[in-house]
Amino acid sequence: EWRRALEIDPAAIEASSRLIDLLITQGRQPELTEELQRRVDAGIAEPRQAAALADLSLRDGRPDDAVAVLIPLASSGDLDRAGQLLLIQLLGDLGRHEEALRLLETLEDEGARRGAVLSLRGELLFDMGDAAGAEAVLREALEEEPANNEARVTLLLVLSSRDPSVLDPRAERGGEFDQILDRAGVEIDAQSLRQHFLVGAMLRRQSRHEEAVGFLRRASTLPGAGEQVFYELAIAQQESGRRRAAEGTLEQLLKMDPDSPEYLNFYGYLLAEDGRDLDRARAMIDRALEADPENGAYIDSLGWVLYQQGDLEGALEQLIRAVNLVGDDPVVLEHLGDCLRDLGRIDEARRTYERALGAGAPEDRIRPRLDGLDADGDR
């Protein structure tokens, strides 16, 4: 009935409003989006309806469309502070930094919450490549508003970009960065995908695997969680020894992108490490290599599957190729050392293990292998 009225008079406001209410009640999102867009295009949308269209656009992963709706609302003064802050974030995410900064200045003039404004300014400056300026602004934001965890998490990004060693698992812990990171985890916004993901990712890089898994698992349950979140979670699960959980996460990733060579290789390598389902592992890695034949990591995975299948000569060929492509990667060198050892090429294995140690391989993994070579030589 209401749609027929609109066919007769497209500008019939009451009919359109009733139709929108009906579509909302019935959960018919595509038709709701279409009707809201029609009203916006015709210039007859109420501010709340335009805002609803922007929200639907964001849910559908169309930030450009959301921005196109929100900018006129901001210009007409019909966008509240929360909406303006959202628009600034979206403009920054889209690389439209100058527009975002201009809108931010308007908010400052209107007396918006200083901590929130400074936090956004710091994020924009960081995105624009001014890490020093971003750090100064974000520290000021936290002085102004110590509970602003968005500013705290962005500051962590800035600090780690200026000094990557703060994420090195071998670094001494307890410095300023670690204190900020720990507080960010304590004060985390339960509904913030960004905060959970970034805190979890940083903890993982510090090899704080158990903590990382918790934050990343929570991130994966929040609206908007995409492949990057699930991939980071799978890595953290693998590194923390939750290998079956990592498999489950990789299954989810392969549903999102069944042909991803990265996911296929990761899954195949995980199986190869455990010596399970080796034919399936080989098939996955072969598919990854079809997409990227000269990828040294994928070639290493193939070599490791062959090693686990007992084909030492075939494994050696692939592992040498992998080392030639990736250089001094500690994991690839460890694999090559194991293969040389099992082929009885002890001196070459010793040199390869020592090279792996020099490349950063864990002492507790490589030293027993070297000791085993010496013991074999003494017999």
LINJOWO-V148311 format. One record per residue. N is the residue number from 1. OMEGA is omega in radians with two decimals (none if undefined). NEAR is the number of other C-alpha atoms within 10 Angstrom. Layout:
# LINJOWO-V148311
n = [N:N]
omega = [OMEGA:OMEGA]
near = [NEAR:NEAR]
This chain:
# LINJOWO-V148311
n = [1:2:3:4:5:6:7:8:9:10:11:12:13:14:15:16:17:18:19:20:21:22:23:24:25:26:27:28:29:30:31:32:33:34:35:36:37:38:39:40:41:42:43:44:45:46:47:48:49:50:51:52:53:54:55:56:57:58:59:60:61:62:63:64:65:66:67:68:69:70:71:72:73:74:75:76:77:78:79:80:81:82:83:84:85:86:87:88:89:90:91:92:93:94:95:96:97:98:99:100:101:102:103:104:105:106:107:108:109:110:111:112:113:114:115:116:117:118:119:120:121:122:123:124:125:126:127:128:129:130:131:132:133:134:135:136:137:138:139:140:141:142:143:144:145:146:147:148:149:150:151:152:153:154:155:156:157:158:159:160:161:162:163:164:165:166:167:168:169:170:171:172:173:174:175:176:177:178:179:180:181:182:183:184:185:186:187:188:189:190:191:192:193:194:195:196:197:198:199:200:201:202:203:204:205:206:207:208:209:210:211:212:213:214:215:216:217:218:219:220:221:222:223:224:225:226:227:228:229:230:231:232:233:234:235:236:237:238:239:240:241:242:243:244:245:246:247:248:249:250:251:252:253:254:255:256:257:258:259:260:261:262:263:264:265:266:267:268:269:270:271:272:273:274:275:276:277:278:279:280:281:282:283:284:285:286:287:288:289:290:291:292:293:294:295:296:297:298:299:300:301:302:303:304:305:306:307:308:309:310:311:312:313:314:315:316:317:318:319:320:321:322:323:324:325:326:327:328:329:330:331:332:333:334:335:336:337:338:339:340:341:342:343:344:345:346:347:348:349:350:351:352:353:354:355:356:357:358:359:360:361:362:363:364:365:366:367:368:369:370:371:372:373:374:375:376:377:378:379]
omega = [-3.12:3.11:3.10:3.11:-3.12:3.09:3.12:-3.11:-3.08:-3.12:-3.12:-2.99:-3.10:-3.14:3.14:-3.13:3.12:3.13:3.12:3.12:-3.14:-3.12:3.09:-3.12:-3.08:3.09:-3.11:-2.96:-3.13:3.13:3.10:3.12:-3.13:-3.11:3.10:3.11:3.12:-3.14:3.11:-3.12:-3.12:3.13:-3.09:-3.13:2.99:-3.13:-3.12:3.12:3.07:3.11:3.11:3.10:3.11:3.13:3.12:3.13:3.12:3.13:3.14:3.14:-3.13:-3.10:3.11:-3.14:3.12:3.13:-3.14:3.11:-3.03:-3.09:3.09:3.10:3.11:-3.11:-3.12:-3.13:-3.08:3.14:-3.11:-3.05:-3.14:3.12:3.11:3.09:3.08:-3.13:3.11:3.12:-3.13:3.11:3.09:3.13:-3.12:3.12:-3.14:-2.95:-3.11:3.09:-3.14:-3.14:3.10:3.12:3.11:3.09:3.09:3.12:3.12:3.14:-3.10:3.07:3.11:-3.10:-2.97:-3.13:-3.14:-3.14:3.13:3.12:3.12:3.12:3.11:3.12:3.13:3.13:3.11:3.11:-3.12:3.06:3.14:-3.06:-3.13:3.10:3.13:-3.13:-3.12:-3.11:-3.11:3.06:3.09:3.12:-3.12:3.02:-3.14:-3.01:-3.03:-3.12:-3.08:-3.07:3.04:3.10:-3.12:-3.12:3.10:3.08:3.09:3.09:-3.12:-3.10:-3.13:3.08:-3.13:3.13:-3.08:-3.10:3.14:3.12:-3.13:-3.12:-3.13:-3.11:3.08:-3.07:3.04:3.13:-3.08:-3.12:-3.11:3.11:3.11:3.14:3.13:3.14:3.10:3.10:-3.14:-3.02:-3.01:3.08:-3.04:-3.09:-3.07:3.06:-3.09:-3.10:-3.13:-3.11:-3.06:3.09:3.12:-3.13:3.13:3.09:3.12:-3.14:3.04:-3.09:3.03:-2.88:-3.09:3.12:-3.10:-3.11:-3.12:-3.12:-3.11:3.08:3.10:3.12:-3.08:-3.14:-3.04:3.13:3.11:-3.14:-3.11:-3.05:-3.12:3.14:-3.10:3.13:3.11:3.11:-3.13:3.12:-3.14:3.12:3.10:-3.07:3.13:3.12:3.11:-2.97:3.11:3.09:3.10:3.09:3.13:3.12:3.10:3.05:3.11:3.14:-3.13:2.99:3.12:-3.11:-3.03:-3.05:-3.12:3.12:-3.14:-3.13:3.14:3.13:-3.13:-3.11:-3.13:3.13:3.12:3.11:-3.12:3.11:-3.12:-3.11:-3.10:3.04:-2.99:3.09:3.10:3.11:-3.14:-3.13:3.12:-3.11:3.07:3.11:3.10:-3.12:3.05:-3.14:-3.06:-2.97:-3.08:3.12:-3.07:3.14:3.13:3.12:3.05:3.12:3.11:3.11:-3.11:3.04:3.13:3.09:-3.12:3.11:3.11:3.13:-3.02:3.13:3.09:3.12:-3.13:-3.14:-3.10:-3.11:3.05:3.07:-3.11:3.14:3.13:-3.12:-3.02:3.13:-3.02:3.02:-3.03:-3.11:-3.13:3.11:3.08:3.11:-3.13:3.10:3.13:-3.11:3.11:3.11:-3.07:3.06:3.12:-3.12:-2.90:-3.11:3.12:3.11:-3.13:-3.13:-3.11:3.08:3.12:3.08:3.10:3.09:3.12:3.14:3.08:3.10:-3.12:3.11:-3.04:3.05:-2.99:-3.08:3.09:3.11:3.11:3.11:3.11:3.09:-3.14:3.13:3.12:-3.13:-3.13:-3.05:none]
near = [8:15:14:10:15:16:10:9:12:15:16:14:15:12:17:23:18:14:20:21:12:14:17:14:9:10:11:12:12:10:14:21:20:13:21:24:18:16:21:17:11:11:11:16:20:16:18:12:18:24:20:17:25:24:19:20:18:17:13:12:12:13:20:16:16:23:20:12:23:23:18:14:20:16:10:9:11:18:20:11:14:9:15:22:20:14:25:26:20:19:22:22:16:13:14:15:20:13:13:23:18:11:19:22:13:12:17:13:8:10:9:15:13:14:21:19:22:24:26:25:26:28:27:25:20:21:16:15:11:14:21:14:14:26:23:13:23:31:18:18:26:20:12:15:17:13:16:20:21:23:29:24:25:22:28:23:20:24:20:16:14:13:11:11:14:22:21:15:14:11:11:10:14:10:10:11:16:17:11:17:20:15:15:23:18:10:15:22:15:11:13:14:21:19:24:26:24:22:23:30:24:20:25:26:15:19:18:17:21:17:16:26:25:15:23:28:21:19:27:22:13:15:11:15:15:13:16:12:24:22:21:21:29:30:20:29:25:18:17:18:12:15:18:14:14:24:19:12:22:23:17:16:21:17:10:12:13:12:14:15:21:18:21:27:26:25:24:29:25:20:21:26:15:11:15:14:11:19:15:14:24:24:15:21:27:21:18:24:22:10:13:14:12:13:15:23:22:26:29:29:29:29:31:29:26:22:24:18:15:12:14:19:15:15:26:23:13:23:29:18:18:25:21:11:16:15:13:17:19:22:17:25:28:23:25:29:29:23:24:21:21:13:13:12:13:19:14:14:25:21:14:24:26:19:18:24:19:14:15:13:19:13:12:8:12:19:15:11:19:20:12:13:17:13:10:10:10:7:5]
